[in-house]
Amino acid sequence: MKNSLFAYTCRNHFETTMAKKSFQEIINSPGMPVLVDFYADWCGPCKTMSPILQQVARQYEGKLRVIKIDVDKNPAVAQQYRVQGIPTLLLFHQGKQLWRQSGVVPAHQLSQVVQQHLP
């Protein structure tokens, strides 16, 4: 199943990353960890997380991949990971889920989580 996902770039905009890759291919890929943000456009707390995720993506450029999954456009992926509230953040490395948190996560706390899970 192909999904439309977005990744943060360090230029404060999103780029489509799912032209030919599935969600599973992205989170299972070797290399850097993948931070996944399950969100919806209508969600207020999700809008609060957006600049925090951009900051963390810039801070860990080249060490962390940050992608966003719209739960309204990708309900099967959200169901697969039992996302019941948004925003929900999951951190993966080579397919293994390392961390999970629902709700707004402050930038310093998210940076600490990422730092302790970097290879």
Backbone as JSON Lines, residues from 0, in Angstrom:
{"i":0,"aa":"M","n":[0.83,-1.17,0.0],"ca":[0.0,0.0,0.0],"c":[0.88,1.24,0.0]}
{"i":1,"aa":"K","n":[0.73,2.09,-0.96],"ca":[1.5,3.32,-1.06],"c":[0.76,4.43,-0.33]}
{"i":2,"aa":"N","n":[1.49,5.22,0.41],"ca":[0.92,6.31,1.18],"c":[1.57,7.62,0.78]}
{"i":3,"aa":"S","n":[0.86,8.7,0.99],"ca":[1.47,10.01,0.76],"c":[1.96,10.54,2.09]}
{"i":4,"aa":"L","n":[3.26,10.61,2.23],"ca":[3.89,11.08,3.46],"c":[4.72,12.3,3.13]}
{"i":5,"aa":"F","n":[5.06,13.04,4.14],"ca":[5.87,14.23,3.95],"c":[7.05,14.19,4.89]}
{"i":6,"aa":"A","n":[8.16,14.72,4.45],"ca":[9.36,14.81,5.29],"c":[9.75,16.27,5.44]}
{"i":7,"aa":"Y","n":[10.25,16.59,6.6],"ca":[10.75,17.93,6.8],"c":[12.09,18.08,6.09]}
{"i":8,"aa":"T","n":[12.3,19.2,5.51],"ca":[13.63,19.56,5.05],"c":[14.08,20.69,5.95]}
{"i":9,"aa":"C","n":[15.31,21.04,5.87],"ca":[15.82,22.1,6.74],"c":[15.52,23.48,6.19]}
{"i":10,"aa":"R","n":[14.73,23.59,5.14],"ca":[14.36,24.88,4.59],"c":[12.94,25.26,5.0]}
{"i":11,"aa":"N","n":[12.43,24.66,6.09],"ca":[11.11,24.98,6.62],"c":[9.96,24.67,5.66]}
{"i":12,"aa":"H","n":[10.06,23.63,4.88],"ca":[8.94,23.19,4.07],"c":[8.97,21.67,4.0]}
{"i":13,"aa":"F","n":[7.95,21.11,3.43],"ca":[7.84,19.66,3.34],"c":[8.15,19.22,1.93]}
{"i":14,"aa":"E","n":[8.64,18.02,1.8],"ca":[8.81,17.44,0.48],"c":[8.16,16.06,0.49]}
{"i":15,"aa":"T","n":[7.55,15.7,-0.62],"ca":[6.94,14.38,-0.71],"c":[8.03,13.34,-0.81]}
{"i":16,"aa":"T","n":[7.94,12.31,0.04],"ca":[8.97,11.28,0.04],"c":[8.42,9.93,-0.38]}
{"i":17,"aa":"M","n":[7.13,9.87,-0.6],"ca":[6.52,8.56,-0.81],"c":[6.16,8.27,-2.26]}
{"i":18,"aa":"A","n":[6.84,8.87,-3.2],"ca":[6.52,8.62,-4.6],"c":[6.57,7.12,-4.89]}
{"i":19,"aa":"K","n":[7.6,6.45,-4.42],"ca":[7.73,5.02,-4.71],"c":[8.09,4.19,-3.49]}
{"i":20,"aa":"K","n":[8.03,4.78,-2.31],"ca":[8.38,4.04,-1.1],"c":[7.17,3.94,-0.18]}
{"i":21,"aa":"S","n":[7.02,2.81,0.46],"ca":[5.95,2.63,1.42],"c":[6.44,3.06,2.81]}
{"i":22,"aa":"F","n":[5.52,3.22,3.71],"ca":[5.86,3.55,5.08],"c":[6.82,2.51,5.66]}
{"i":23,"aa":"Q","n":[6.53,1.24,5.42],"ca":[7.39,0.17,5.94],"c":[8.8,0.26,5.39]}
{"i":24,"aa":"E","n":[8.94,0.6,4.11],"ca":[10.27,0.74,3.53],"c":[11.05,1.86,4.2]}
{"i":25,"aa":"I","n":[10.37,2.94,4.52],"ca":[11.05,4.07,5.16],"c":[11.49,3.72,6.58]}
{"i":26,"aa":"I","n":[10.6,3.16,7.38],"ca":[10.99,2.9,8.78],"c":[11.94,1.7,8.9]}
{"i":27,"aa":"N","n":[11.97,0.83,7.91],"ca":[12.87,-0.32,7.95],"c":[14.22,-0.05,7.3]}
{"i":28,"aa":"S","n":[14.39,1.1,6.69],"ca":[15.64,1.37,5.98],"c":[16.8,1.49,6.97]}
{"i":29,"aa":"P","n":[17.97,1.0,6.55],"ca":[19.15,1.13,7.41],"c":[19.6,2.59,7.47]}
{"i":30,"aa":"G","n":[20.4,2.89,8.45],"ca":[20.9,4.26,8.56],"c":[20.29,4.98,9.73]}
{"i":31,"aa":"M","n":[19.83,6.19,9.45],"ca":[19.37,7.06,10.53],"c":[17.99,6.68,11.06]}
{"i":32,"aa":"P","n":[17.72,7.0,12.32],"ca":[16.39,6.78,12.89],"c":[15.34,7.64,12.17]}
{"i":33,"aa":"V","n":[14.08,7.25,12.29],"ca":[12.97,7.95,11.66],"c":[11.98,8.34,12.75]}
{"i":34,"aa":"L","n":[11.73,9.64,12.86],"ca":[10.72,10.15,13.79],"c":[9.45,10.39,12.99]}
{"i":35,"aa":"V","n":[8.37,9.75,13.4],"ca":[7.1,9.82,12.68],"c":[6.1,10.62,13.51]}
{"i":36,"aa":"D","n":[5.48,11.59,12.86],"ca":[4.45,12.41,13.49],"c":[3.11,12.07,12.84]}
{"i":37,"aa":"F","n":[2.23,11.43,13.6],"ca":[0.86,11.19,13.13],"c":[0.05,12.43,13.5]}
{"i":38,"aa":"Y","n":[-0.57,13.06,12.51],"ca":[-1.24,14.34,12.72],"c":[-2.47,14.44,11.82]}
{"i":39,"aa":"A","n":[-3.19,15.56,11.98],"ca":[-4.28,15.94,11.07],"c":[-4.25,17.45,10.93]}
{"i":40,"aa":"D","n":[-4.66,17.94,9.76],"ca":[-4.64,19.38,9.49],"c":[-5.53,20.17,10.44]}
{"i":41,"aa":"W","n":[-6.61,19.57,10.92],"ca":[-7.58,20.25,11.76],"c":[-7.2,20.24,13.24]}
{"i":42,"aa":"C","n":[-6.14,19.57,13.59],"ca":[-5.75,19.35,14.99],"c":[-4.9,20.5,15.53]}
{"i":43,"aa":"G","n":[-5.41,21.2,16.54],"ca":[-4.68,22.31,17.15],"c":[-3.34,21.93,17.75]}
{"i":44,"aa":"P","n":[-3.29,20.89,18.61],"ca":[-2.0,20.48,19.17],"c":[-0.99,20.03,18.1]}
{"i":45,"aa":"C","n":[-1.49,19.48,16.99],"ca":[-0.61,19.08,15.89],"c":[0.06,20.32,15.28]}
{"i":46,"aa":"K","n":[-0.7,21.4,15.2],"ca":[-0.13,22.65,14.68],"c":[0.93,23.2,15.62]}
{"i":47,"aa":"T","n":[0.75,22.98,16.92],"ca":[1.74,23.39,17.9],"c":[3.03,22.58,17.73]}
{"i":48,"aa":"M","n":[2.91,21.3,17.38],"ca":[4.08,20.43,17.21],"c":[4.89,20.76,15.96]}
{"i":49,"aa":"S","n":[4.26,21.33,14.96],"ca":[4.93,21.54,13.68],"c":[6.25,22.31,13.8]}
{"i":50,"aa":"P","n":[6.3,23.49,14.45],"ca":[7.59,24.17,14.56],"c":[8.6,23.44,15.44]}
{"i":51,"aa":"I","n":[8.1,22.69,16.41],"ca":[8.99,21.89,17.26],"c":[9.67,20.81,16.43]}
{"i":52,"aa":"L","n":[8.89,20.15,15.58],"ca":[9.46,19.12,14.71],"c":[10.44,19.72,13.71]}
{"i":53,"aa":"Q","n":[10.14,20.89,13.2],"ca":[11.06,21.56,12.28],"c":[12.38,21.87,12.99]}
{"i":54,"aa":"Q","n":[12.29,22.34,14.23],"ca":[13.5,22.65,15.01],"c":[14.34,21.4,15.23]}
{"i":55,"aa":"V","n":[13.7,20.3,15.62],"ca":[14.42,19.05,15.87],"c":[15.01,18.51,14.57]}
{"i":56,"aa":"A","n":[14.27,18.63,13.47],"ca":[14.79,18.17,12.16],"c":[16.04,18.95,11.79]}
{"i":57,"aa":"R","n":[16.04,20.26,12.03],"ca":[17.24,21.07,11.74],"c":[18.38,20.7,12.67]}
{"i":58,"aa":"Q","n":[18.07,20.51,13.94],"ca":[19.08,20.19,14.94],"c":[19.8,18.87,14.62]}
{"i":59,"aa":"Y","n":[19.05,17.91,14.11],"ca":[19.63,16.58,13.85],"c":[19.72,16.29,12.34]}
{"i":60,"aa":"E","n":[19.89,17.33,11.55],"ca":[20.02,17.15,10.1],"c":[21.14,16.17,9.8]}
{"i":61,"aa":"G","n":[20.82,15.2,8.94],"ca":[21.8,14.17,8.57],"c":[21.89,13.02,9.56]}
{"i":62,"aa":"K","n":[21.21,13.14,10.7],"ca":[21.23,12.09,11.72],"c":[19.85,11.51,12.0]}
{"i":63,"aa":"L","n":[18.79,12.25,11.57],"ca":[17.41,11.87,11.87],"c":[16.54,12.26,10.7]}
{"i":64,"aa":"R","n":[15.63,11.37,10.36],"ca":[14.63,11.68,9.34],"c":[13.3,11.9,10.04]}
{"i":65,"aa":"V","n":[12.61,12.99,9.72],"ca":[11.33,13.31,10.33],"c":[10.27,13.27,9.25]}
{"i":66,"aa":"I","n":[9.25,12.45,9.45],"ca":[8.15,12.38,8.49],"c":[6.83,12.61,9.2]}
{"i":67,"aa":"K","n":[5.87,13.11,8.46],"ca":[4.52,13.37,8.97],"c":[3.54,12.48,8.23]}
{"i":68,"aa":"I","n":[2.6,11.91,8.97],"ca":[1.57,11.08,8.38],"c":[0.21,11.65,8.76]}
{"i":69,"aa":"D","n":[-0.54,12.07,7.77],"ca":[-1.89,12.59,7.98],"c":[-2.81,11.39,8.22]}
{"i":70,"aa":"V","n":[-3.37,11.3,9.43],"ca":[-4.19,10.14,9.78],"c":[-5.48,10.07,8.96]}
{"i":71,"aa":"D","n":[-5.95,11.21,8.47],"ca":[-7.16,11.21,7.65],"c":[-6.89,10.65,6.25]}
{"i":72,"aa":"K","n":[-5.68,10.83,5.75],"ca":[-5.32,10.33,4.42],"c":[-4.68,8.95,4.47]}
{"i":73,"aa":"N","n":[-4.21,8.54,5.64],"ca":[-3.53,7.26,5.81],"c":[-4.07,6.5,7.02]}
{"i":74,"aa":"P","n":[-5.37,6.22,7.04],"ca":[-5.96,5.58,8.23],"c":[-5.42,4.18,8.5]}
{"i":75,"aa":"A","n":[-5.03,3.44,7.48],"ca":[-4.55,2.08,7.69],"c":[-3.24,2.08,8.47]}
{"i":76,"aa":"V","n":[-2.35,3.0,8.17],"ca":[-1.08,3.09,8.89],"c":[-1.35,3.51,10.33]}
{"i":77,"aa":"A","n":[-2.24,4.47,10.53],"ca":[-2.58,4.9,11.88],"c":[-3.18,3.74,12.68]}
{"i":78,"aa":"Q","n":[-4.03,2.95,12.07],"ca":[-4.62,1.8,12.75],"c":[-3.57,0.75,13.07]}
{"i":79,"aa":"Q","n":[-2.67,0.52,12.12],"ca":[-1.62,-0.49,12.32],"c":[-0.79,-0.18,13.57]}
{"i":80,"aa":"Y","n":[-0.55,1.1,13.84],"ca":[0.24,1.5,14.99],"c":[-0.61,1.97,16.16]}
{"i":81,"aa":"R","n":[-1.91,1.66,16.1],"ca":[-2.86,1.93,17.18],"c":[-2.84,3.39,17.63]}
{"i":82,"aa":"V","n":[-2.8,4.28,16.65],"ca":[-2.84,5.7,16.95],"c":[-4.29,6.08,17.21]}
{"i":83,"aa":"Q","n":[-4.57,6.46,18.43],"ca":[-5.93,6.8,18.82],"c":[-6.09,8.29,19.11]}
{"i":84,"aa":"G","n":[-5.0,8.96,19.39],"ca":[-5.02,10.4,19.63],"c":[-3.89,11.04,18.85]}
{"i":85,"aa":"I","n":[-4.07,12.31,18.51],"ca":[-3.04,13.0,17.76],"c":[-2.73,14.33,18.43]}
{"i":86,"aa":"P","n":[-1.51,14.79,18.34],"ca":[-0.4,14.17,17.64],"c":[0.13,12.96,18.42]}
{"i":87,"aa":"T","n":[0.61,11.98,17.69],"ca":[1.33,10.85,18.26],"c":[2.66,10.76,17.53]}
{"i":88,"aa":"L","n":[3.73,10.69,18.3],"ca":[5.08,10.59,17.75],"c":[5.62,9.2,18.03]}
{"i":89,"aa":"L","n":[6.25,8.61,17.01],"ca":[6.93,7.34,17.16],"c":[8.33,7.47,16.59]}
{"i":90,"aa":"L","n":[9.3,6.88,17.26],"ca":[10.68,6.88,16.8],"c":[11.07,5.45,16.43]}
{"i":91,"aa":"F","n":[11.53,5.28,15.2],"ca":[11.94,3.96,14.71],"c":[13.41,3.99,14.32]}
{"i":92,"aa":"H","n":[14.05,2.84,14.45],"ca":[15.38,2.65,13.87],"c":[15.43,1.24,13.31]}
{"i":93,"aa":"Q","n":[15.63,1.16,12.01],"ca":[15.68,-0.11,11.28],"c":[14.45,-0.97,11.59]}
{"i":94,"aa":"G","n":[13.29,-0.32,11.61],"ca":[12.03,-1.03,11.78],"c":[11.59,-1.26,13.2]}
{"i":95,"aa":"K","n":[12.48,-1.05,14.15],"ca":[12.15,-1.28,15.55],"c":[11.65,0.02,16.18]}
{"i":96,"aa":"Q","n":[10.49,-0.06,16.84],"ca":[9.96,1.11,17.53],"c":[10.74,1.3,18.82]}
{"i":97,"aa":"L","n":[11.34,2.48,18.97],"ca":[12.17,2.79,20.13],"c":[11.46,3.63,21.18]}
{"i":98,"aa":"W","n":[10.47,4.42,20.74],"ca":[9.82,5.38,21.63],"c":[8.48,5.77,21.05]}
{"i":99,"aa":"R","n":[7.56,6.16,21.94],"ca":[6.23,6.59,21.51],"c":[5.69,7.57,22.53]}
{"i":100,"aa":"Q","n":[5.02,8.62,22.05],"ca":[4.42,9.61,22.93],"c":[3.25,10.27,22.21]}
{"i":101,"aa":"S","n":[2.16,10.46,22.91],"ca":[1.02,11.2,22.37],"c":[0.97,12.56,23.03]}
{"i":102,"aa":"G","n":[0.47,13.54,22.29],"ca":[0.37,14.9,22.8],"c":[1.56,15.74,22.39]}
{"i":103,"aa":"V","n":[1.51,17.0,22.77],"ca":[2.6,17.92,22.45],"c":[3.81,17.59,23.31]}
{"i":104,"aa":"V","n":[4.97,17.48,22.67],"ca":[6.22,17.2,23.37],"c":[7.11,18.43,23.22]}
{"i":105,"aa":"P","n":[7.55,19.03,24.33],"ca":[8.42,20.2,24.24],"c":[9.72,19.88,23.49]}
{"i":106,"aa":"A","n":[10.28,20.88,22.83],"ca":[11.46,20.69,22.0],"c":[12.63,20.08,22.78]}
{"i":107,"aa":"H","n":[12.88,20.57,24.0],"ca":[14.02,20.04,24.76],"c":[13.82,18.56,25.11]}
{"i":108,"aa":"Q","n":[12.6,18.18,25.42],"ca":[12.31,16.78,25.75],"c":[12.45,15.9,24.51]}
{"i":109,"aa":"L","n":[11.94,16.36,23.38],"ca":[12.05,15.59,22.14],"c":[13.51,15.46,21.72]}
{"i":110,"aa":"S","n":[14.3,16.51,21.89],"ca":[15.73,16.45,21.57],"c":[16.44,15.42,22.44]}
{"i":111,"aa":"Q","n":[16.09,15.37,23.72],"ca":[16.7,14.39,24.62],"c":[16.38,12.97,24.19]}
{"i":112,"aa":"V","n":[15.13,12.74,23.8],"ca":[14.72,11.41,23.35],"c":[15.51,11.01,22.11]}
{"i":113,"aa":"V","n":[15.56,11.92,21.14],"ca":[16.31,11.63,19.92],"c":[17.77,11.36,20.22]}
{"i":114,"aa":"Q","n":[18.38,12.21,21.04],"ca":[19.8,12.08,21.36],"c":[20.12,10.72,21.96]}
{"i":115,"aa":"Q","n":[19.28,10.26,22.86],"ca":[19.58,8.97,23.52],"c":[19.36,7.78,22.61]}
{"i":116,"aa":"H","n":[18.69,7.97,21.46],"ca":[18.45,6.85,20.54],"c":[19.27,6.94,19.25]}
{"i":117,"aa":"L","n":[20.14,7.92,19.15],"ca":[20.97,8.0,17.95],"c":[21.98,6.86,17.96]}
{"i":118,"aa":"P","n":[22.23,6.28,16.79],"ca":[23.22,5.18,16.75],"c":[24.64,5.68,16.97]}
